[in-house]
Amino acid sequence: MRKQKVVYVLRRDPEYKGKMVTAKRELSFGIQLASRLFIDQMTFAFNKERLDKQINEAIDSGDRDEFNRLSVEYQPYTWE
């Protein structure tokens, strides 16, 4: 991943005659990786739960075609 840089511009009182002080901050790789993994895990859980609900509704309604279509979509979630 590329480093993401954030530039802050701190402005002082008008009496400081218009000079600005800049400060830079870089996000550490660990924070970036942890946030990416968290988002991936939340997305995985949300999609799996959504498919579970849809499969259960297809079973309850007796719609075999919908169940077969959803079970094919659900197969990647069973490989853990």
mmJSON file of the N, C-alpha and C atoms, coordinates in Angstrom:
{"data_MODEL":{"atom_site":{
"group_PDB":["ATOM","ATOM","ATOM","ATOM","ATOM","ATOM","ATOM","ATOM","ATOM","ATOM","ATOM","ATOM","ATOM","ATOM","ATOM","ATOM","ATOM","ATOM","ATOM","ATOM","ATOM","ATOM","ATOM","ATOM","ATOM","ATOM","ATOM","ATOM","ATOM","ATOM","ATOM","ATOM","ATOM","ATOM","ATOM","ATOM","ATOM","ATOM","ATOM","ATOM","ATOM","ATOM","ATOM","ATOM","ATOM","ATOM","ATOM","ATOM","ATOM","ATOM","ATOM","ATOM","ATOM","ATOM","ATOM","ATOM","ATOM","ATOM","ATOM","ATOM","ATOM","ATOM","ATOM","ATOM","ATOM","ATOM","ATOM","ATOM","ATOM","ATOM","ATOM","ATOM","ATOM","ATOM","ATOM","ATOM","ATOM","ATOM","ATOM","ATOM","ATOM","ATOM","ATOM","ATOM","ATOM","ATOM","ATOM","ATOM","ATOM","ATOM","ATOM","ATOM","ATOM","ATOM","ATOM","ATOM","ATOM","ATOM","ATOM","ATOM","ATOM","ATOM","ATOM","ATOM","ATOM","ATOM","ATOM","ATOM","ATOM","ATOM","ATOM","ATOM","ATOM","ATOM","ATOM","ATOM","ATOM","ATOM","ATOM","ATOM","ATOM","ATOM","ATOM","ATOM","ATOM","ATOM","ATOM","ATOM","ATOM","ATOM","ATOM","ATOM","ATOM","ATOM","ATOM","ATOM","ATOM","ATOM","ATOM","ATOM","ATOM","ATOM","ATOM","ATOM","ATOM","ATOM","ATOM","ATOM","ATOM","ATOM","ATOM","ATOM","ATOM","ATOM","ATOM","ATOM","ATOM","ATOM","ATOM","ATOM","ATOM","ATOM","ATOM","ATOM","ATOM","ATOM","ATOM","ATOM","ATOM","ATOM","ATOM","ATOM","ATOM","ATOM","ATOM","ATOM","ATOM","ATOM","ATOM","ATOM","ATOM","ATOM","ATOM","ATOM","ATOM","ATOM","ATOM","ATOM","ATOM","ATOM","ATOM","ATOM","ATOM","ATOM","ATOM","ATOM","ATOM","ATOM","ATOM","ATOM","ATOM","ATOM","ATOM","ATOM","ATOM","ATOM","ATOM","ATOM","ATOM","ATOM","ATOM","ATOM","ATOM","ATOM","ATOM","ATOM","ATOM","ATOM","ATOM","ATOM","ATOM","ATOM","ATOM","ATOM","ATOM","ATOM","ATOM","ATOM","ATOM","ATOM","ATOM","ATOM","ATOM","ATOM","ATOM","ATOM","ATOM","ATOM","ATOM","ATOM"],
"id":[1,2,3,4,5,6,7,8,9,10,11,12,13,14,15,16,17,18,19,20,21,22,23,24,25,26,27,28,29,30,31,32,33,34,35,36,37,38,39,40,41,42,43,44,45,46,47,48,49,50,51,52,53,54,55,56,57,58,59,60,61,62,63,64,65,66,67,68,69,70,71,72,73,74,75,76,77,78,79,80,81,82,83,84,85,86,87,88,89,90,91,92,93,94,95,96,97,98,99,100,101,102,103,104,105,106,107,108,109,110,111,112,113,114,115,116,117,118,119,120,121,122,123,124,125,126,127,128,129,130,131,132,133,134,135,136,137,138,139,140,141,142,143,144,145,146,147,148,149,150,151,152,153,154,155,156,157,158,159,160,161,162,163,164,165,166,167,168,169,170,171,172,173,174,175,176,177,178,179,180,181,182,183,184,185,186,187,188,189,190,191,192,193,194,195,196,197,198,199,200,201,202,203,204,205,206,207,208,209,210,211,212,213,214,215,216,217,218,219,220,221,222,223,224,225,226,227,228,229,230,231,232,233,234,235,236,237,238,239,240],
"type_symbol":["N","C","C","N","C","C","N","C","C","N","C","C","N","C","C","N","C","C","N","C","C","N","C","C","N","C","C","N","C","C","N","C","C","N","C","C","N","C","C","N","C","C","N","C","C","N","C","C","N","C","C","N","C","C","N","C","C","N","C","C","N","C","C","N","C","C","N","C","C","N","C","C","N","C","C","N","C","C","N","C","C","N","C","C","N","C","C","N","C","C","N","C","C","N","C","C","N","C","C","N","C","C","N","C","C","N","C","C","N","C","C","N","C","C","N","C","C","N","C","C","N","C","C","N","C","C","N","C","C","N","C","C","N","C","C","N","C","C","N","C","C","N","C","C","N","C","C","N","C","C","N","C","C","N","C","C","N","C","C","N","C","C","N","C","C","N","C","C","N","C","C","N","C","C","N","C","C","N","C","C","N","C","C","N","C","C","N","C","C","N","C","C","N","C","C","N","C","C","N","C","C","N","C","C","N","C","C","N","C","C","N","C","C","N","C","C","N","C","C","N","C","C","N","C","C","N","C","C","N","C","C","N","C","C","N","C","C","N","C","C"],
"label_atom_id":["N","CA","C","N","CA","C","N","CA","C","N","CA","C","N","CA","C","N","CA","C","N","CA","C","N","CA","C","N","CA","C","N","CA","C","N","CA","C","N","CA","C","N","CA","C","N","CA","C","N","CA","C","N","CA","C","N","CA","C","N","CA","C","N","CA","C","N","CA","C","N","CA","C","N","CA","C","N","CA","C","N","CA","C","N","CA","C","N","CA","C","N","CA","C","N","CA","C","N","CA","C","N","CA","C","N","CA","C","N","CA","C","N","CA","C","N","CA","C","N","CA","C","N","CA","C","N","CA","C","N","CA","C","N","CA","C","N","CA","C","N","CA","C","N","CA","C","N","CA","C","N","CA","C","N","CA","C","N","CA","C","N","CA","C","N","CA","C","N","CA","C","N","CA","C","N","CA","C","N","CA","C","N","CA","C","N","CA","C","N","CA","C","N","CA","C","N","CA","C","N","CA","C","N","CA","C","N","CA","C","N","CA","C","N","CA","C","N","CA","C","N","CA","C","N","CA","C","N","CA","C","N","CA","C","N","CA","C","N","CA","C","N","CA","C","N","CA","C","N","CA","C","N","CA","C","N","CA","C","N","CA","C","N","CA","C","N","CA","C","N","CA","C","N","CA","C","N","CA","C"],
"label_alt_id":[null,null,null,null,null,null,null,null,null,null,null,null,null,null,null,null,null,null,null,null,null,null,null,null,null,null,null,null,null,null,null,null,null,null,null,null,null,null,null,null,null,null,null,null,null,null,null,null,null,null,null,null,null,null,null,null,null,null,null,null,null,null,null,null,null,null,null,null,null,null,null,null,null,null,null,null,null,null,null,null,null,null,null,null,null,null,null,null,null,null,null,null,null,null,null,null,null,null,null,null,null,null,null,null,null,null,null,null,null,null,null,null,null,null,null,null,null,null,null,null,null,null,null,null,null,null,null,null,null,null,null,null,null,null,null,null,null,null,null,null,null,null,null,null,null,null,null,null,null,null,null,null,null,null,null,null,null,null,null,null,null,null,null,null,null,null,null,null,null,null,null,null,null,null,null,null,null,null,null,null,null,null,null,null,null,null,null,null,null,null,null,null,null,null,null,null,null,null,null,null,null,null,null,null,null,null,null,null,null,null,null,null,null,null,null,null,null,null,null,null,null,null,null,null,null,null,null,null,null,null,null,null,null,null,null,null,null,null,null,null],
"label_comp_id":["MET","MET","MET","ARG","ARG","ARG","LYS","LYS","LYS","GLN","GLN","GLN","LYS","LYS","LYS","VAL","VAL","VAL","VAL","VAL","VAL","TYR","TYR","TYR","VAL","VAL","VAL","LEU","LEU","LEU","ARG","ARG","ARG","ARG","ARG","ARG","ASP","ASP","ASP","PRO","PRO","PRO","GLU","GLU","GLU","TYR","TYR","TYR","LYS","LYS","LYS","GLY","GLY","GLY","LYS","LYS","LYS","MET","MET","MET","VAL","VAL","VAL","THR","THR","THR","ALA","ALA","ALA","LYS","LYS","LYS","ARG","ARG","ARG","GLU","GLU","GLU","LEU","LEU","LEU","SER","SER","SER","PHE","PHE","PHE","GLY","GLY","GLY","ILE","ILE","ILE","GLN","GLN","GLN","LEU","LEU","LEU","ALA","ALA","ALA","SER","SER","SER","ARG","ARG","ARG","LEU","LEU","LEU","PHE","PHE","PHE","ILE","ILE","ILE","ASP","ASP","ASP","GLN","GLN","GLN","MET","MET","MET","THR","THR","THR","PHE","PHE","PHE","ALA","ALA","ALA","PHE","PHE","PHE","ASN","ASN","ASN","LYS","LYS","LYS","GLU","GLU","GLU","ARG","ARG","ARG","LEU","LEU","LEU","ASP","ASP","ASP","LYS","LYS","LYS","GLN","GLN","GLN","ILE","ILE","ILE","ASN","ASN","ASN","GLU","GLU","GLU","ALA","ALA","ALA","ILE","ILE","ILE","ASP","ASP","ASP","SER","SER","SER","GLY","GLY","GLY","ASP","ASP","ASP","ARG","ARG","ARG","ASP","ASP","ASP","GLU","GLU","GLU","PHE","PHE","PHE","ASN","ASN","ASN","ARG","ARG","ARG","LEU","LEU","LEU","SER","SER","SER","VAL","VAL","VAL","GLU","GLU","GLU","TYR","TYR","TYR","GLN","GLN","GLN","PRO","PRO","PRO","TYR","TYR","TYR","THR","THR","THR","TRP","TRP","TRP","GLU","GLU","GLU"],
"label_asym_id":["A","A","A","A","A","A","A","A","A","A","A","A","A","A","A","A","A","A","A","A","A","A","A","A","A","A","A","A","A","A","A","A","A","A","A","A","A","A","A","A","A","A","A","A","A","A","A","A","A","A","A","A","A","A","A","A","A","A","A","A","A","A","A","A","A","A","A","A","A","A","A","A","A","A","A","A","A","A","A","A","A","A","A","A","A","A","A","A","A","A","A","A","A","A","A","A","A","A","A","A","A","A","A","A","A","A","A","A","A","A","A","A","A","A","A","A","A","A","A","A","A","A","A","A","A","A","A","A","A","A","A","A","A","A","A","A","A","A","A","A","A","A","A","A","A","A","A","A","A","A","A","A","A","A","A","A","A","A","A","A","A","A","A","A","A","A","A","A","A","A","A","A","A","A","A","A","A","A","A","A","A","A","A","A","A","A","A","A","A","A","A","A","A","A","A","A","A","A","A","A","A","A","A","A","A","A","A","A","A","A","A","A","A","A","A","A","A","A","A","A","A","A","A","A","A","A","A","A","A","A","A","A","A","A","A","A","A","A","A","A"],
"label_entity_id":["1","1","1","1","1","1","1","1","1","1","1","1","1","1","1","1","1","1","1","1","1","1","1","1","1","1","1","1","1","1","1","1","1","1","1","1","1","1","1","1","1","1","1","1","1","1","1","1","1","1","1","1","1","1","1","1","1","1","1","1","1","1","1","1","1","1","1","1","1","1","1","1","1","1","1","1","1","1","1","1","1","1","1","1","1","1","1","1","1","1","1","1","1","1","1","1","1","1","1","1","1","1","1","1","1","1","1","1","1","1","1","1","1","1","1","1","1","1","1","1","1","1","1","1","1","1","1","1","1","1","1","1","1","1","1","1","1","1","1","1","1","1","1","1","1","1","1","1","1","1","1","1","1","1","1","1","1","1","1","1","1","1","1","1","1","1","1","1","1","1","1","1","1","1","1","1","1","1","1","1","1","1","1","1","1","1","1","1","1","1","1","1","1","1","1","1","1","1","1","1","1","1","1","1","1","1","1","1","1","1","1","1","1","1","1","1","1","1","1","1","1","1","1","1","1","1","1","1","1","1","1","1","1","1","1","1","1","1","1","1"],
"label_seq_id":[1,1,1,2,2,2,3,3,3,4,4,4,5,5,5,6,6,6,7,7,7,8,8,8,9,9,9,10,10,10,11,11,11,12,12,12,13,13,13,14,14,14,15,15,15,16,16,16,17,17,17,18,18,18,19,19,19,20,20,20,21,21,21,22,22,22,23,23,23,24,24,24,25,25,25,26,26,26,27,27,27,28,28,28,29,29,29,30,30,30,31,31,31,32,32,32,33,33,33,34,34,34,35,35,35,36,36,36,37,37,37,38,38,38,39,39,39,40,40,40,41,41,41,42,42,42,43,43,43,44,44,44,45,45,45,46,46,46,47,47,47,48,48,48,49,49,49,50,50,50,51,51,51,52,52,52,53,53,53,54,54,54,55,55,55,56,56,56,57,57,57,58,58,58,59,59,59,60,60,60,61,61,61,62,62,62,63,63,63,64,64,64,65,65,65,66,66,66,67,67,67,68,68,68,69,69,69,70,70,70,71,71,71,72,72,72,73,73,73,74,74,74,75,75,75,76,76,76,77,77,77,78,78,78,79,79,79,80,80,80],
"pdbx_PDB_ins_code":[null,null,null,null,null,null,null,null,null,null,null,null,null,null,null,null,null,null,null,null,null,null,null,null,null,null,null,null,null,null,null,null,null,null,null,null,null,null,null,null,null,null,null,null,null,null,null,null,null,null,null,null,null,null,null,null,null,null,null,null,null,null,null,null,null,null,null,null,null,null,null,null,null,null,null,null,null,null,null,null,null,null,null,null,null,null,null,null,null,null,null,null,null,null,null,null,null,null,null,null,null,null,null,null,null,null,null,null,null,null,null,null,null,null,null,null,null,null,null,null,null,null,null,null,null,null,null,null,null,null,null,null,null,null,null,null,null,null,null,null,null,null,null,null,null,null,null,null,null,null,null,null,null,null,null,null,null,null,null,null,null,null,null,null,null,null,null,null,null,null,null,null,null,null,null,null,null,null,null,null,null,null,null,null,null,null,null,null,null,null,null,null,null,null,null,null,null,null,null,null,null,null,null,null,null,null,null,null,null,null,null,null,null,null,null,null,null,null,null,null,null,null,null,null,null,null,null,null,null,null,null,null,null,null,null,null,null,null,null,null],
"Cartn_x":[0.838,0.0,0.883,0.403,1.145,0.898,1.873,1.701,0.724,-0.177,-1.112,-0.643,-0.465,0.043,-1.074,-1.112,-2.082,-1.3,-1.672,-0.981,-1.933,-1.485,-2.261,-1.67,-2.531,-2.075,-2.586,-1.673,-2.022,-1.868,-2.919,-2.875,-2.806,-1.94,-1.805,-2.672,-2.603,-3.362,-3.007,-3.94,-3.645,-2.427,-2.1,-0.948,0.366,0.312,1.533,1.951,1.27,1.577,1.493,0.453,0.155,1.044,1.981,2.823,2.05,2.295,1.616,2.641,2.217,3.049,2.378,3.131,2.55,3.098,2.242,2.636,2.14,2.945,2.569,2.449,1.496,1.295,1.077,1.754,1.574,0.899,-0.043,-0.683,0.264,0.435,1.35,0.76,1.63,1.194,0.302,0.61,-0.185,-1.616,-1.804,-3.157,-3.905,-3.232,-3.87,-4.281,-3.393,-3.687,-4.826,-4.797,-5.852,-7.206,-7.243,-8.526,-9.019,-8.116,-8.522,-9.069,-8.396,-8.854,-10.203,-10.398,-11.668,-12.811,-12.577,-13.612,-13.918,-12.869,-13.09,-13.897,-13.591,-14.314,-15.777,-16.024,-17.399,-18.198,-17.581,-18.247,-18.566,-17.606,-17.805,-18.976,-19.006,-20.072,-21.432,-21.472,-22.734,-23.268,-22.401,-22.838,-23.268,-22.553,-22.908,-24.262,-24.483,-25.763,-26.922,-26.687,-27.717,-28.087,-27.067,-27.34,-28.041,-27.665,-28.356,-29.853,-30.184,-31.595,-32.333,-31.688,-32.33,-32.529,-31.551,-31.683,-32.808,-32.885,-33.965,-35.338,-35.432,-36.707,-37.072,-36.074,-36.346,-36.798,-36.215,-36.634,-38.061,-38.357,-39.7,-40.764,-40.439,-41.424,-41.452,-40.465,-40.437,-39.952,-39.229,-38.721,-37.38,-37.41,-36.21,-35.198,-35.665,-34.747,-33.969,-34.663,-34.006,-33.021,-33.395,-32.495,-31.228,-31.365,-30.195,-29.289,-29.885,-29.086,-28.33,-29.017,-28.379,-27.334,-27.566,-26.584,-25.275,-25.352,-24.126,-23.38,-24.111,-23.486,-22.884,-23.472,-23.053,-21.811,-21.474,-20.367,-19.042,-18.636,-17.361,-17.356,-18.538,-18.611,-18.485,-18.632,-18.499,-17.054,-16.171,-14.763,-14.033,-13.953,-13.301,-12.19],
"Cartn_y":[-1.18,0.0,1.244,2.246,3.49,4.221,5.03,5.825,6.959,7.152,8.257,9.374,10.531,11.662,12.673,13.206,14.222,15.47,16.572,17.823,18.727,19.18,20.101,21.495,22.483,23.866,24.533,24.946,25.615,27.121,27.839,29.295,29.941,30.883,31.593,32.842,33.575,34.819,35.775,36.645,37.621,38.486,38.587,39.402,38.745,37.465,36.756,37.105,38.018,38.59,37.572,36.694,35.834,34.618,34.364,33.181,31.95,30.827,29.586,28.538,27.644,26.53,25.269,24.395,23.162,21.972,20.977,19.751,18.582,17.524,16.365,15.149,14.277,13.058,11.922,10.798,9.626,8.537,7.843,6.726,5.535,4.864,3.735,2.557,1.687,0.515,-0.372,-0.5,-1.334,-0.857,0.442,1.004,0.793,1.002,0.798,-0.655,-1.569,-2.99,-3.43,-2.983,-3.354,-2.823,-1.605,-1.051,-1.782,-2.156,-2.9,-4.278,-4.959,-6.277,-6.189,-5.158,-4.964,-4.749,-3.904,-3.641,-4.905,-5.656,-6.903,-7.902,-8.021,-8.954,-8.544,-7.251,-6.77,-6.989,-6.763,-6.984,-8.464,-9.332,-10.769,-11.217,-10.769,-11.169,-10.659,-9.425,-8.849,-9.626,-9.907,-10.63,-12.053,-12.709,-14.078,-14.105,-13.156,-13.098,-12.799,-11.918,-11.579,-12.808,-13.547,-14.756,-15.816,-15.938,-16.879,-16.57,-15.299,-14.907,-15.205,-14.908,-15.159,-16.652,-17.475,-18.927,-19.456,-18.968,-19.408,-19.011,-17.811,-17.391,-18.26,-18.636,-19.5,-20.884,-21.386,-22.687,-22.603,-21.524,-21.363,-21.244,-20.544,-20.367,-21.55,-22.439,-23.616,-23.329,-22.247,-21.852,-22.544,-23.655,-24.47,-23.76,-23.066,-22.37,-21.278,-20.499,-19.442,-20.043,-21.14,-21.813,-22.29,-22.889,-23.357,-22.203,-21.088,-19.921,-19.347,-19.241,-18.679,-19.628,-20.933,-21.872,-21.821,-21.537,-21.37,-20.117,-19.04,-17.808,-18.011,-18.905,-19.107,-20.005,-20.741,-21.694,-21.082,-19.902,-19.341,-19.076,-18.878,-18.586,-19.838,-21.018,-22.255,-22.708,-22.158,-22.54,-21.65,-22.09,-21.29,-22.066],
"Cartn_z":[0.0,0.0,0.0,-0.67,-0.666,0.642,1.017,2.221,1.936,2.85,2.722,3.628,3.046,3.815,4.035,5.211,5.567,5.938,5.357,5.632,6.398,7.532,8.353,8.202,8.127,8.096,9.365,10.19,11.437,11.236,11.486,11.311,12.689,12.774,14.041,14.038,15.1,15.222,14.091,13.727,12.662,12.982,14.233,14.621,14.192,13.799,13.426,11.998,11.359,10.06,8.917,8.965,7.836,7.664,8.553,8.404,8.852,8.171,8.504,8.913,9.786,10.21,9.681,9.008,8.485,9.265,9.446,10.134,9.295,9.161,8.362,9.26,8.89,9.658,8.678,8.885,8.052,8.881,8.262,8.934,8.885,9.99,10.018,9.257,8.798,8.037,8.888,10.175,11.064,11.18,11.281,11.372,10.063,8.942,7.644,7.458,7.82,7.662,8.579,9.82,10.77,10.31,9.81,9.35,8.112,7.205,6.018,6.395,7.323,7.754,8.466,9.27,9.964,8.974,7.985,6.979,6.181,5.818,5.085,5.906,7.183,8.048,8.208,8.381,8.524,7.238,6.084,4.805,4.611,4.951,4.843,5.708,6.954,7.88,7.402,6.912,6.437,5.242,4.263,3.066,3.398,4.308,4.685,5.391,6.284,7.003,6.051,5.084,4.102,3.264,2.822,2.048,2.883,4.167,5.058,5.124,5.285,5.366,4.065,2.932,1.645,1.404,1.792,1.637,2.512,3.75,4.639,4.111,3.515,2.924,1.725,0.922,-0.228,0.226,1.311,1.843,2.375,3.107,3.666,2.578,1.493,0.425,-0.536,-0.452,-1.318,-2.727,-2.911,-4.223,-4.476,-5.193,-5.407,-6.316,-7.346,-8.259,-7.536,-6.717,-5.944,-4.953,-4.32,-3.379,-4.08,-5.261,-6.01,-6.416,-6.846,-7.243,-6.047,-4.906,-3.715,-3.126,-3.241,-2.69,-3.473,-4.773,-5.561,-5.108,-4.828,-4.323,-2.939,-2.149,-0.763,-0.634,-1.669,-1.594,-1.162,-1.613,-1.119,0.39,0.981,2.408,3.273,2.668,3.426,3.525,2.705,2.727,3.725,4.961,6.012,6.663],
"occupancy":[1.0,1.0,1.0,1.0,1.0,1.0,1.0,1.0,1.0,1.0,1.0,1.0,1.0,1.0,1.0,1.0,1.0,1.0,1.0,1.0,1.0,1.0,1.0,1.0,1.0,1.0,1.0,1.0,1.0,1.0,1.0,1.0,1.0,1.0,1.0,1.0,1.0,1.0,1.0,1.0,1.0,1.0,1.0,1.0,1.0,1.0,1.0,1.0,1.0,1.0,1.0,1.0,1.0,1.0,1.0,1.0,1.0,1.0,1.0,1.0,1.0,1.0,1.0,1.0,1.0,1.0,1.0,1.0,1.0,1.0,1.0,1.0,1.0,1.0,1.0,1.0,1.0,1.0,1.0,1.0,1.0,1.0,1.0,1.0,1.0,1.0,1.0,1.0,1.0,1.0,1.0,1.0,1.0,1.0,1.0,1.0,1.0,1.0,1.0,1.0,1.0,1.0,1.0,1.0,1.0,1.0,1.0,1.0,1.0,1.0,1.0,1.0,1.0,1.0,1.0,1.0,1.0,1.0,1.0,1.0,1.0,1.0,1.0,1.0,1.0,1.0,1.0,1.0,1.0,1.0,1.0,1.0,1.0,1.0,1.0,1.0,1.0,1.0,1.0,1.0,1.0,1.0,1.0,1.0,1.0,1.0,1.0,1.0,1.0,1.0,1.0,1.0,1.0,1.0,1.0,1.0,1.0,1.0,1.0,1.0,1.0,1.0,1.0,1.0,1.0,1.0,1.0,1.0,1.0,1.0,1.0,1.0,1.0,1.0,1.0,1.0,1.0,1.0,1.0,1.0,1.0,1.0,1.0,1.0,1.0,1.0,1.0,1.0,1.0,1.0,1.0,1.0,1.0,1.0,1.0,1.0,1.0,1.0,1.0,1.0,1.0,1.0,1.0,1.0,1.0,1.0,1.0,1.0,1.0,1.0,1.0,1.0,1.0,1.0,1.0,1.0,1.0,1.0,1.0,1.0,1.0,1.0,1.0,1.0,1.0,1.0,1.0,1.0,1.0,1.0,1.0,1.0,1.0,1.0,1.0,1.0,1.0,1.0,1.0,1.0],
"B_iso_or_equiv":[0.0,0.0,0.0,0.0,0.0,0.0,0.0,0.0,0.0,0.0,0.0,0.0,0.0,0.0,0.0,0.0,0.0,0.0,0.0,0.0,0.0,0.0,0.0,0.0,0.0,0.0,0.0,0.0,0.0,0.0,0.0,0.0,0.0,0.0,0.0,0.0,0.0,0.0,0.0,0.0,0.0,0.0,0.0,0.0,0.0,0.0,0.0,0.0,0.0,0.0,0.0,0.0,0.0,0.0,0.0,0.0,0.0,0.0,0.0,0.0,0.0,0.0,0.0,0.0,0.0,0.0,0.0,0.0,0.0,0.0,0.0,0.0,0.0,0.0,0.0,0.0,0.0,0.0,0.0,0.0,0.0,0.0,0.0,0.0,0.0,0.0,0.0,0.0,0.0,0.0,0.0,0.0,0.0,0.0,0.0,0.0,0.0,0.0,0.0,0.0,0.0,0.0,0.0,0.0,0.0,0.0,0.0,0.0,0.0,0.0,0.0,0.0,0.0,0.0,0.0,0.0,0.0,0.0,0.0,0.0,0.0,0.0,0.0,0.0,0.0,0.0,0.0,0.0,0.0,0.0,0.0,0.0,0.0,0.0,0.0,0.0,0.0,0.0,0.0,0.0,0.0,0.0,0.0,0.0,0.0,0.0,0.0,0.0,0.0,0.0,0.0,0.0,0.0,0.0,0.0,0.0,0.0,0.0,0.0,0.0,0.0,0.0,0.0,0.0,0.0,0.0,0.0,0.0,0.0,0.0,0.0,0.0,0.0,0.0,0.0,0.0,0.0,0.0,0.0,0.0,0.0,0.0,0.0,0.0,0.0,0.0,0.0,0.0,0.0,0.0,0.0,0.0,0.0,0.0,0.0,0.0,0.0,0.0,0.0,0.0,0.0,0.0,0.0,0.0,0.0,0.0,0.0,0.0,0.0,0.0,0.0,0.0,0.0,0.0,0.0,0.0,0.0,0.0,0.0,0.0,0.0,0.0,0.0,0.0,0.0,0.0,0.0,0.0,0.0,0.0,0.0,0.0,0.0,0.0,0.0,0.0,0.0,0.0,0.0,0.0],
"pdbx_formal_charge":[null,null,null,null,null,null,null,null,null,null,null,null,null,null,null,null,null,null,null,null,null,null,null,null,null,null,null,null,null,null,null,null,null,null,null,null,null,null,null,null,null,null,null,null,null,null,null,null,null,null,null,null,null,null,null,null,null,null,null,null,null,null,null,null,null,null,null,null,null,null,null,null,null,null,null,null,null,null,null,null,null,null,null,null,null,null,null,null,null,null,null,null,null,null,null,null,null,null,null,null,null,null,null,null,null,null,null,null,null,null,null,null,null,null,null,null,null,null,null,null,null,null,null,null,null,null,null,null,null,null,null,null,null,null,null,null,null,null,null,null,null,null,null,null,null,null,null,null,null,null,null,null,null,null,null,null,null,null,null,null,null,null,null,null,null,null,null,null,null,null,null,null,null,null,null,null,null,null,null,null,null,null,null,null,null,null,null,null,null,null,null,null,null,null,null,null,null,null,null,null,null,null,null,null,null,null,null,null,null,null,null,null,null,null,null,null,null,null,null,null,null,null,null,null,null,null,null,null,null,null,null,null,null,null,null,null,null,null,null,null],
"auth_seq_id":[1,1,1,2,2,2,3,3,3,4,4,4,5,5,5,6,6,6,7,7,7,8,8,8,9,9,9,10,10,10,11,11,11,12,12,12,13,13,13,14,14,14,15,15,15,16,16,16,17,17,17,18,18,18,19,19,19,20,20,20,21,21,21,22,22,22,23,23,23,24,24,24,25,25,25,26,26,26,27,27,27,28,28,28,29,29,29,30,30,30,31,31,31,32,32,32,33,33,33,34,34,34,35,35,35,36,36,36,37,37,37,38,38,38,39,39,39,40,40,40,41,41,41,42,42,42,43,43,43,44,44,44,45,45,45,46,46,46,47,47,47,48,48,48,49,49,49,50,50,50,51,51,51,52,52,52,53,53,53,54,54,54,55,55,55,56,56,56,57,57,57,58,58,58,59,59,59,60,60,60,61,61,61,62,62,62,63,63,63,64,64,64,65,65,65,66,66,66,67,67,67,68,68,68,69,69,69,70,70,70,71,71,71,72,72,72,73,73,73,74,74,74,75,75,75,76,76,76,77,77,77,78,78,78,79,79,79,80,80,80],
"auth_comp_id":["MET","MET","MET","ARG","ARG","ARG","LYS","LYS","LYS","GLN","GLN","GLN","LYS","LYS","LYS","VAL","VAL","VAL","VAL","VAL","VAL","TYR","TYR","TYR","VAL","VAL","VAL","LEU","LEU","LEU","ARG","ARG","ARG","ARG","ARG","ARG","ASP","ASP","ASP","PRO","PRO","PRO","GLU","GLU","GLU","TYR","TYR","TYR","LYS","LYS","LYS","GLY","GLY","GLY","LYS","LYS","LYS","MET","MET","MET","VAL","VAL","VAL","THR","THR","THR","ALA","ALA","ALA","LYS","LYS","LYS","ARG","ARG","ARG","GLU","GLU","GLU","LEU","LEU","LEU","SER","SER","SER","PHE","PHE","PHE","GLY","GLY","GLY","ILE","ILE","ILE","GLN","GLN","GLN","LEU","LEU","LEU","ALA","ALA","ALA","SER","SER","SER","ARG","ARG","ARG","LEU","LEU","LEU","PHE","PHE","PHE","ILE","ILE","ILE","ASP","ASP","ASP","GLN","GLN","GLN","MET","MET","MET","THR","THR","THR","PHE","PHE","PHE","ALA","ALA","ALA","PHE","PHE","PHE","ASN","ASN","ASN","LYS","LYS","LYS","GLU","GLU","GLU","ARG","ARG","ARG","LEU","LEU","LEU","ASP","ASP","ASP","LYS","LYS","LYS","GLN","GLN","GLN","ILE","ILE","ILE","ASN","ASN","ASN","GLU","GLU","GLU","ALA","ALA","ALA","ILE","ILE","ILE","ASP","ASP","ASP","SER","SER","SER","GLY","GLY","GLY","ASP","ASP","ASP","ARG","ARG","ARG","ASP","ASP","ASP","GLU","GLU","GLU","PHE","PHE","PHE","ASN","ASN","ASN","ARG","ARG","ARG","LEU","LEU","LEU","SER","SER","SER","VAL","VAL","VAL","GLU","GLU","GLU","TYR","TYR","TYR","GLN","GLN","GLN","PRO","PRO","PRO","TYR","TYR","TYR","THR","THR","THR","TRP","TRP","TRP","GLU","GLU","GLU"],
"auth_asym_id":["A","A","A","A","A","A","A","A","A","A","A","A","A","A","A","A","A","A","A","A","A","A","A","A","A","A","A","A","A","A","A","A","A","A","A","A","A","A","A","A","A","A","A","A","A","A","A","A","A","A","A","A","A","A","A","A","A","A","A","A","A","A","A","A","A","A","A","A","A","A","A","A","A","A","A","A","A","A","A","A","A","A","A","A","A","A","A","A","A","A","A","A","A","A","A","A","A","A","A","A","A","A","A","A","A","A","A","A","A","A","A","A","A","A","A","A","A","A","A","A","A","A","A","A","A","A","A","A","A","A","A","A","A","A","A","A","A","A","A","A","A","A","A","A","A","A","A","A","A","A","A","A","A","A","A","A","A","A","A","A","A","A","A","A","A","A","A","A","A","A","A","A","A","A","A","A","A","A","A","A","A","A","A","A","A","A","A","A","A","A","A","A","A","A","A","A","A","A","A","A","A","A","A","A","A","A","A","A","A","A","A","A","A","A","A","A","A","A","A","A","A","A","A","A","A","A","A","A","A","A","A","A","A","A","A","A","A","A","A","A"],
"auth_atom_id":["N","CA","C","N","CA","C","N","CA","C","N","CA","C","N","CA","C","N","CA","C","N","CA","C","N","CA","C","N","CA","C","N","CA","C","N","CA","C","N","CA","C","N","CA","C","N","CA","C","N","CA","C","N","CA","C","N","CA","C","N","CA","C","N","CA","C","N","CA","C","N","CA","C","N","CA","C","N","CA","C","N","CA","C","N","CA","C","N","CA","C","N","CA","C","N","CA","C","N","CA","C","N","CA","C","N","CA","C","N","CA","C","N","CA","C","N","CA","C","N","CA","C","N","CA","C","N","CA","C","N","CA","C","N","CA","C","N","CA","C","N","CA","C","N","CA","C","N","CA","C","N","CA","C","N","CA","C","N","CA","C","N","CA","C","N","CA","C","N","CA","C","N","CA","C","N","CA","C","N","CA","C","N","CA","C","N","CA","C","N","CA","C","N","CA","C","N","CA","C","N","CA","C","N","CA","C","N","CA","C","N","CA","C","N","CA","C","N","CA","C","N","CA","C","N","CA","C","N","CA","C","N","CA","C","N","CA","C","N","CA","C","N","CA","C","N","CA","C","N","CA","C","N","CA","C","N","CA","C","N","CA","C","N","CA","C","N","CA","C","N","CA","C","N","CA","C","N","CA","C"],
"pdbx_PDB_model_num":[1,1,1,1,1,1,1,1,1,1,1,1,1,1,1,1,1,1,1,1,1,1,1,1,1,1,1,1,1,1,1,1,1,1,1,1,1,1,1,1,1,1,1,1,1,1,1,1,1,1,1,1,1,1,1,1,1,1,1,1,1,1,1,1,1,1,1,1,1,1,1,1,1,1,1,1,1,1,1,1,1,1,1,1,1,1,1,1,1,1,1,1,1,1,1,1,1,1,1,1,1,1,1,1,1,1,1,1,1,1,1,1,1,1,1,1,1,1,1,1,1,1,1,1,1,1,1,1,1,1,1,1,1,1,1,1,1,1,1,1,1,1,1,1,1,1,1,1,1,1,1,1,1,1,1,1,1,1,1,1,1,1,1,1,1,1,1,1,1,1,1,1,1,1,1,1,1,1,1,1,1,1,1,1,1,1,1,1,1,1,1,1,1,1,1,1,1,1,1,1,1,1,1,1,1,1,1,1,1,1,1,1,1,1,1,1,1,1,1,1,1,1,1,1,1,1,1,1,1,1,1,1,1,1,1,1,1,1,1,1]
}}}
